[in-house]
Amino acid sequence: MKLLSDVENFFSPTRDKLSKHLGAYEKVDVIFSVYKDAKLSELVTNICLTFVNGLLSKAQCEDKPENGLYTVPFEAPGEIYEKIFVEKKLTLGEAMYDGMAICPEEKSKHNLVVATCQTIRELQNNRV
């Protein structure tokens, strides 16, 4: 899937430099659930990324990813992820604020959500 390689390329700078935000956690799984449209009714795929000590360790598509304590799930239409990871015209935080993407709010995962959003913003600005 092209979006998987786009997302993997987007996070590739974290292979060379430690992300100060996600690096605070030994292992974090980030799941981007890609839906066909804004109604989020038809799941296309899940893009699952694993960060170990802030470095992108693994990127893959999965049908049913595991949801653990250090797993952050995001849900949005594919076009929103393209604006974030390919065009770099939208941050994940902006997409969530405008209701274009959702992340189930769990108090225990708030810091992981913030760390993921900050990492994406810095990579969009070419800073890690």
Number of C-alpha atoms within 10 A of each C-alpha: 9 7 18 18 13 15 20 19 13 17 21 15 17 21 13 10 13 17 25 16 20 26 19 15 15 12 18 25 24 23 24 24 25 22 21 15 15 16 10 17 10 12 16 15 19 22 24 25 23 18 22 18 18 22 23 23 16 12 19 14 17 13 12 9 16 11 12 9 11 15 20 24 21 19 22 25 22 20 16 23 25 16 15 21 22 17 11 16 12 18 20 27 19 14 17 15 11 10 11 18 21 18 17 12 11 10 8 10 17 14 14 22 23 15 19 19 18 20 23 24 19 14 19 20 10 9 12 18
